[in-house]
Amino acid sequence: MEERPETELISIPATPRASTPEILTPSGQRSPRMGTSKEGKSSSAWTPTSFISPRFLSPIGTPMKRVLVNMKGYLEEMGHLTKLNPQDAWLPITESRNGNAHYAAFHNLNAGVGFQALVIPVAFSFLGWSWGIISLTIAYIWQLYTLWILVQLHEAVPGKRYNRYVELAQAAFGERLGVWLALFPTVYLSAGTATALILIGGETMKLFFQIVCGPLCSSNPLTTVEWYLVFTSLCIVLSQLPNLNSIAGLSLIGAITAITYSTMVWVLSVSQPRPPSISYEPLSFPTVSASLFSVLNALGIVAFAFRGHNLALEIQSTMPSTFKHPAHVPMWRGAKVAYFFIAACLFPVAIGGFWAYGNLMPSGGMLNAIFAFHSHDISRALLAVTFLLVVFNCLSSFQIYSMPVFDSFEAGYTSRTNRPCSIWVRSGFRVFYGFISFFIGVALPFLSSLAGLLGGLTLPVTFAYPCFMWVLIKKPTKYSFNWYFNWILGWLGIAFSLAFSMGGIWSMVNSGLKLKFFKPPN
């Protein structure tokens, strides 16, 4: 009887690839493997374990095989091969890993610029020129540093990618504490911002319709709640795009519209004559405590202007990553471009708006100021274009801020059923979420007015937690400058969060906002 070679009796298990497994997703896309190019041809790039394959091992005896297989496992543990959860190929954030620096710029810009930029001049009316510019500059530099931290920590542990903000918080603070610290602010920044966008988008659509239609409008126009429903329906239709990479075009539209209407608002304000009673002195209050809380509320408004850090890891997780070409390189390249344009939007709006209106700035922000002072000086066509750009921006921003919530819904479903969501299940989740946001917006129409309070509550996500995560994961030398710097920044962020939240509560109570809690919108 002929003996078979010993090598044929040994089965060598296939090792995991360095990227998300190539599994057919509900949207019909395939998540690419690391070793193949877009044309499906094998890549010739060398990796530390590329020579350790069953074909290479077949002529070698059993002891040598064990040594090489063990070495391959060791290299996996050291991070040369990234081991990913196969479930990630079913979820909308990590379903497609074809992102690049351009997509990163689009997503970061869409998430970082929006309606909150238009209320920064309100903060300047309480802070004045000097402290307003200083606080805005410090906040911008601070959040840019923490964004760099998040980009670097995405693959801080060898062989592991932290695809979501909560995952990184769990790795730094522990499983339970990480969820408690990061879940509420990140959920609010996603779901709360989406609800606020429905309120702003619906009201802007109503104003756009009134300006375009004018006296030709019917005698029974839609109410504000009905416009909320129209806007929500449009959001639900657009939300059927399957994953984060698939909305890159929408993010580009959102970024362009945000830059355009931000520029239009401050240019229109500066080009018009200033009110005769304008003053640049900070608003005064009868008591010291009232002045203190108003300043804290204004700083909370500045903090709320910088959002999007809760999406940084999610955006980076859409990019392929190899040992030779890590994902943090294109992510940081795109983020730098995005935040250059964010600065080009925020600073001119803040400075130009305060210069044009001073402490006469209405609490609603720049759009309210234009209507109050220049409604008869600006053509209806220009106003209509501005409103239409705001609507497009709100529709685009809704998609990127809702994607983490969609991801959470589908993660719960796939973990229970061990299979991907069908198209109908995925669509059902998104319709459900859209109408839940609509009902919250109708029940709590004051939600978009609490910029100072909500800026304080969500401030740790942007300014504090990344500094703590850097110390706990990277473990810099104790008592070194890096160690002290990040601990101090982190605790300052927590202190500012508490102080700004108190200022936001004082502003809410002082302005009589409590009377609006149960007042239904018209």
C-alpha positions in Angstrom: 0.0 0.0 0.0 1.4 3.3 -1.0 2.1 5.7 1.8 0.9 9.3 1.5 3.3 12.1 2.3 3.0 13.3 5.9 2.2 16.8 4.7 -1.2 15.7 3.2 -2.4 14.4 6.6 -2.2 17.8 8.3 -4.8 20.4 7.9 -3.8 24.0 8.3 -6.6 26.3 9.2 -7.0 29.4 7.2 -6.0 32.5 9.1 -8.1 35.6 9.1 -7.5 38.2 6.5 -6.2 41.7 7.5 -9.5 43.3 6.6 -13.2 42.8 6.9 -14.2 39.4 5.4 -15.5 39.5 1.9 -19.2 38.8 2.8 -22.2 39.8 0.7 -23.9 42.6 2.6 -27.6 43.5 2.5 -26.8 46.3 0.1 -25.2 44.0 -2.4 -21.7 45.3 -1.8 -18.6 43.3 -0.9 -16.2 44.5 1.7 -12.7 44.4 0.1 -9.9 42.1 1.2 -6.6 43.5 2.0 -4.7 41.4 -0.5 -6.6 42.2 -3.6 -6.9 45.3 -5.7 -10.1 46.8 -7.1 -9.8 44.8 -10.3 -9.7 41.6 -8.2 -6.0 40.9 -8.9 -3.7 39.7 -6.2 -1.6 42.4 -4.6 2.2 41.9 -4.7 2.8 44.0 -1.6 4.9 42.0 0.9 3.7 41.6 4.5 5.6 40.1 7.5 3.5 36.9 7.1 2.9 36.7 3.4 5.4 33.8 3.0 3.6 31.7 5.7 0.9 30.0 3.6 -0.3 26.4 3.2 1.4 26.2 -0.2 4.7 27.3 1.4 4.3 24.9 4.3 3.3 21.8 2.4 6.8 20.4 1.7 8.1 21.2 5.3 8.0 18.7 8.1 5.6 18.9 11.0 8.0 20.6 13.6 8.8 23.4 11.2 5.1 23.9 10.4 4.3 24.3 14.0 7.1 26.9 14.5 5.9 28.9 11.5 2.2 28.7 12.4 3.0 29.8 16.0 5.1 32.7 14.6 2.1 33.7 12.5 -0.1 33.7 15.6 2.5 35.8 17.4 2.6 38.3 14.6 -1.2 38.5 14.7 -1.0 39.3 18.4 1.6 41.9 17.8 -0.6 43.7 15.4 0.9 42.8 12.0 -2.5 41.4 11.1 -5.6 43.2 12.2 -8.3 40.8 13.5 -11.8 42.2 12.9 -15.2 41.0 14.0 -16.9 39.4 11.0 -20.1 41.0 12.2 -18.7 44.3 11.1 -19.3 43.4 7.5 -23.0 43.5 8.2 -23.2 46.9 9.9 -23.7 50.2 8.0 -20.6 51.9 9.5 -18.1 49.2 8.7 -19.9 47.4 5.8 -17.8 49.2 3.2 -14.2 49.9 3.8 -13.4 51.8 0.5 -13.1 55.2 2.1 -10.3 57.7 1.4 -9.1 61.1 2.4 -11.7 62.8 0.2 -14.5 61.0 1.9 -13.0 61.9 5.3 -12.9 65.5 4.3 -16.6 65.5 3.1 -17.9 63.7 6.2 -15.9 65.8 8.7 -17.0 69.0 7.1 -20.6 68.0 6.9 -20.5 67.0 10.6 -18.5 70.0 11.8 -20.4 72.9 10.1 -24.1 73.5 10.4 -26.8 75.6 12.0 -24.8 75.9 15.3 -22.4 78.2 13.6 -25.1 80.9 13.2 -25.6 81.3 17.0 -21.9 82.0 17.8 -22.4 85.8 17.5 -25.0 85.4 20.3 -22.1 84.3 22.6 -20.1 87.3 21.5 -22.8 89.6 22.8 -22.2 88.3 26.3 -18.4 87.9 26.0 -17.4 91.0 24.0 -14.7 91.2 21.4 -11.6 90.1 23.3 -13.0 87.2 25.3 -15.2 86.1 22.4 -12.3 85.7 20.0 -10.0 84.2 22.6 -12.6 81.6 23.7 -13.4 80.7 20.1 -9.7 80.3 19.2 -8.8 78.2 22.2 -11.8 76.0 21.6 -10.8 75.5 18.0 -7.2 74.6 18.8 -8.3 72.3 21.7 -10.8 70.3 19.7 -8.3 70.0 16.8 -5.8 68.4 19.2 -8.4 66.0 20.6 -9.4 65.1 17.1 -5.8 64.2 16.4 -5.9 62.0 19.5 -8.9 60.1 18.4 -7.4 59.5 14.9 -4.2 58.1 16.5 -6.1 55.9 19.0 -8.2 54.2 16.3 -5.5 51.5 16.0 -3.6 52.2 19.2 -3.7 48.6 20.3 -1.9 46.2 17.9 -4.3 44.0 16.0 -7.5 46.0 17.0 -9.5 48.7 15.3 -11.8 50.8 17.5 -14.6 51.5 15.0 -16.9 53.4 17.3 -16.5 56.0 20.0 -18.0 53.8 22.7 -15.7 51.0 21.9 -12.7 53.2 22.5 -14.2 54.5 25.7 -14.7 50.9 26.9 -11.0 50.1 26.1 -9.8 53.1 28.1 -12.2 53.2 31.0 -13.4 49.7 31.2 -16.5 47.9 29.9 -19.1 49.3 32.2 -17.6 52.7 33.0 -16.9 53.4 29.4 -20.5 52.8 28.4 -21.8 55.0 31.3 -19.4 57.8 30.4 -19.7 57.8 26.6 -23.1 56.4 25.8 -25.4 59.3 26.8 -23.4 62.2 25.2 -22.7 60.3 22.0 -26.4 59.2 21.7 -27.5 62.8 22.3 -25.1 64.2 19.8 -26.4 61.7 17.2 -30.1 61.4 18.0 -30.5 64.9 19.6 -28.8 66.6 16.7 -31.0 64.7 14.3 -34.1 65.9 16.1 -32.9 69.5 16.2 -32.3 69.2 12.4 -35.9 68.2 11.9 -37.1 71.3 13.8 -34.8 73.7 12.0 -35.3 72.0 8.6 -39.1 72.0 8.9 -39.3 75.6 10.0 -36.9 76.7 7.2 -38.9 74.8 4.6 -42.0 76.7 5.8 -40.2 80.1 5.5 -38.9 79.1 2.0 -42.4 78.3 0.9 -43.8 81.5 2.2 -41.1 83.6 0.5 -41.4 81.8 -2.9 -45.2 81.6 -2.9 -45.9 85.0 -1.4 -49.4 86.2 -1.8 -50.3 83.4 -4.1 -50.3 80.9 -1.3 -53.5 79.1 -0.5 -55.7 80.3 2.4 -54.9 77.0 4.3 -51.1 76.7 4.3 -49.3 73.8 6.1 -48.7 74.2 9.8 -45.3 74.0 11.3 -45.9 70.4 12.5 -46.9 69.4 9.0 -43.7 70.9 7.6 -41.8 68.9 10.2 -43.5 65.8 8.8 -42.6 66.7 5.2 -38.9 67.2 6.2 -38.9 64.0 8.2 -40.3 62.1 5.2 -37.5 63.4 3.0 -34.9 62.4 5.6 -36.4 58.9 5.7 -36.2 58.5 1.9 -32.5 59.6 1.9 -31.7 57.4 4.9 -32.3 54.3 2.7 -28.7 54.6 1.5 -27.0 51.5 2.9 -23.8 52.6 4.6 -21.6 55.5 5.6 -19.5 55.4 2.5 -22.6 55.5 0.3 -23.6 58.9 1.7 -20.3 60.6 0.8 -22.1 62.4 -2.0 -24.7 63.8 0.4 -21.9 64.8 2.8 -20.3 66.7 -0.1 -23.6 68.5 -0.7 -24.0 69.3 3.0 -20.4 70.7 3.1 -20.9 72.9 0.1 -24.2 74.2 1.2 -22.9 74.9 4.8 -19.9 76.9 3.4 -22.2 78.8 1.0 -24.9 79.9 3.4 -22.4 80.7 6.2 -20.5 82.9 3.8 -23.8 84.5 2.4 -25.0 85.3 5.9 -22.0 87.2 7.1 -21.4 88.9 3.8 -25.0 90.1 3.7 -24.8 91.3 7.3 -21.5 93.2 6.8 -22.6 94.8 3.5 -25.7 96.4 5.0 -25.7 99.5 7.2 -25.3 98.8 10.9 -28.1 99.7 13.3 -27.7 103.2 14.7 -27.8 102.1 18.4 -25.3 99.4 18.0 -22.9 98.7 20.9 -20.0 96.2 21.4 -20.0 96.2 25.2 -21.1 92.9 26.7 -24.6 92.8 27.9 -24.9 93.8 31.6 -27.0 92.2 34.3 -28.2 93.5 37.6 -26.3 91.0 39.8 -22.9 89.4 39.7 -24.3 85.9 39.7 -26.5 86.7 36.6 -23.4 88.1 34.8 -21.4 85.0 35.7 -24.0 82.5 34.5 -24.6 84.4 31.3 -20.9 84.2 30.5 -20.9 80.5 31.3 -23.9 80.0 29.0 -22.1 81.9 26.2 -19.0 79.7 26.6 -21.3 76.7 26.3 -22.7 78.0 23.0 -19.1 78.3 21.8 -18.4 74.7 22.9 -21.6 73.5 21.1 -20.3 74.9 17.8 -17.6 72.2 17.7 -19.3 68.9 17.2 -18.5 65.8 15.2 -15.9 64.1 17.4 -18.5 61.4 18.2 -18.3 60.5 14.4 -14.5 60.6 14.0 -13.8 56.9 14.7 -16.8 55.9 12.6 -15.5 57.9 9.6 -12.0 56.4 10.0 -13.4 52.9 10.2 -14.7 53.1 6.6 -11.1 53.2 5.3 -8.9 50.2 4.6 -5.9 49.8 6.8 -2.7 47.7 6.4 0.5 47.5 8.3 2.1 49.5 5.5 -0.7 52.0 4.9 -2.6 52.6 8.2 -6.0 54.4 8.1 -4.9 57.3 10.2 -2.8 58.8 7.4 -5.7 59.5 4.9 -8.1 60.3 7.8 -5.9 63.0 9.2 -5.2 64.4 5.8 -8.9 64.8 5.1 -9.6 66.1 8.6 -7.0 68.9 8.2 -8.7 70.1 5.0 -12.2 69.9 6.6 -11.2 71.9 9.7 -9.5 74.5 7.6 -12.9 75.2 5.9 -14.7 74.9 9.3 -12.5 77.7 10.6 -13.2 79.7 7.4 -16.9 79.4 8.3 -17.0 79.9 12.0 -14.6 82.8 12.5 -16.1 85.1 9.8 -19.6 84.4 11.0 -18.8 85.1 14.6 -16.7 88.2 13.9 -18.7 89.6 11.0 -22.0 88.9 12.7 -21.0 90.6 15.9 -19.5 93.6 14.0 -22.8 94.0 12.1 -25.2 93.7 15.1 -23.2 94.0 18.3 -25.1 93.3 21.4 -28.4 93.8 19.5 -28.0 90.3 18.2 -31.3 88.3 18.7 -31.1 85.1 20.7 -32.0 83.1 17.5 -28.8 84.0 15.8 -27.8 85.4 12.4 -30.9 84.5 10.4 -33.1 86.2 12.9 -30.9 89.2 12.9 -31.1 89.6 9.1 -34.9 89.4 9.2 -35.1 91.9 12.1 -32.8 94.5 10.6 -32.6 94.0 6.8 -35.8 92.1 5.8 -36.7 95.0 3.4 -33.2 95.5 2.1 -32.6 92.0 0.8 -34.3 90.6 -2.2 -36.8 87.7 -1.8 -34.8 85.6 -4.3 -31.6 85.9 -2.2 -33.5 85.0 1.0 -35.1 82.0 -0.7 -31.7 80.7 -1.9 -30.3 81.0 1.6 -33.3 79.1 3.1 -33.0 76.4 0.4 -29.3 75.9 1.2 -30.1 75.6 4.9 -32.7 72.9 4.1 -30.2 70.9 1.9 -27.6 71.1 4.7 -30.0 69.9 7.3 -31.1 66.9 5.1 -27.4 66.0 4.6 -26.4 66.4 8.2 -29.3 64.3 9.3 -27.9 61.3 7.5 -24.4 61.3 8.9 -25.6 62.0 12.5 -28.2 59.2 12.3 -25.8 56.6 10.9 -24.4 55.6 14.4 -28.0 55.0 15.6 -28.8 52.9 12.5 -25.6 51.0 13.3 -26.7 50.4 16.9 -30.1 49.1 15.8 -28.5 46.6 13.3 -25.8 45.6 15.7 -28.5 44.5 18.2 -30.4 42.6 15.5 -27.3 40.8 14.1 -26.0 39.8 17.5 -29.3 38.1 18.4 -30.0 36.5 15.0 -26.4 35.9 13.8 -27.3 37.0 10.4 -27.3 40.4 8.5 -30.3 42.6 8.3 -32.5 42.1 5.3 -33.4 45.2 3.2 -36.8 45.3 4.8 -35.5 45.1 8.3 -33.0 47.8 7.6 -35.6 50.0 6.1 -37.9 49.4 9.0 -35.3 50.5 11.5 -34.7 53.7 9.6 -38.4 54.6 9.2 -39.0 53.9 12.9 -36.1 56.1 13.9 -37.2 58.9 11.6 -40.7 59.1 13.0 -39.4 58.7 16.6 -37.3 61.8 16.0 -40.3 63.6 14.6 -42.4 62.8 17.6 -39.7 64.0 20.0 -39.3 67.2 18.0 -43.1 67.9 18.2 -43.2 67.1 21.9 -40.1 69.1 22.7 -40.0 72.0 20.3 -37.6 73.9 22.5 -34.8 71.3 22.0 -32.9 73.4 19.4 -32.9 76.4 21.8 -30.7 74.8 24.5 -27.4 75.3 22.8 -25.6 76.4 26.0 -26.9 73.6 28.2 -26.4 70.9 25.6 -23.0 72.2 24.7 -22.0 71.8 28.4 -23.5 68.3 28.6 -21.8 67.0 25.5 -18.5 68.9 26.0 -16.5 65.9 27.5 -16.9 63.9 24.2 -15.0 66.6 22.4 -12.7 68.2 24.9 -12.2 65.8 27.9 -12.5 62.1 27.2 -9.9 62.0 24.4 -7.3 63.4 26.7 -8.1 60.7 29.3 -8.1 58.0 26.7 -4.6 59.0 25.5 -3.2 58.7 29.0 -4.9 55.4 29.8 -4.2 53.7 26.5 -0.9 55.1 25.3 0.5 55.3 28.9 3.0 58.1 28.6 5.8 58.4 31.1 4.4 59.3 34.5 4.9 62.9 35.5 6.2 63.8 32.0 4.9 66.9 30.2 2.7 64.7 28.0 1.2 63.0 31.1 0.5 66.3 32.9 -0.7 68.1 29.8 -3.4 65.5 29.0 -4.6 65.1 32.6 -4.9 68.8 33.0 -6.8 69.3 29.7 -9.1 66.4 30.6 -10.1 67.7 34.1 -10.4 71.2 32.7 -12.9 69.8 30.2 -14.9 68.1 32.9 -14.9 71.3 35.0 -16.0 73.4 32.0 -18.7 70.9 31.3 -20.3 71.3 34.8 -19.9 75.1 34.7 -21.4 75.5 31.2 -24.3 73.2 32.1 -25.1 75.3 35.1 -25.0 78.4 32.9 -27.3 76.8 30.4 -29.8 75.9 33.1 -29.7 79.4 34.4 -30.3 80.8 30.9 -33.2 78.4 30.3 -34.9 79.4 33.6 -34.1 83.1 33.3 -35.5 83.4 29.8 -38.8 81.8 30.8 -38.2 78.8 28.6 -40.1 76.6 31.1 -43.3 78.2 29.9 -42.8 76.8 26.4 -42.3 73.2 27.5 -45.9 72.2 26.9 -46.8 74.8 24.3 -47.5 73.0 21.0 -46.0 74.6 17.9 -48.4 76.3 15.4 
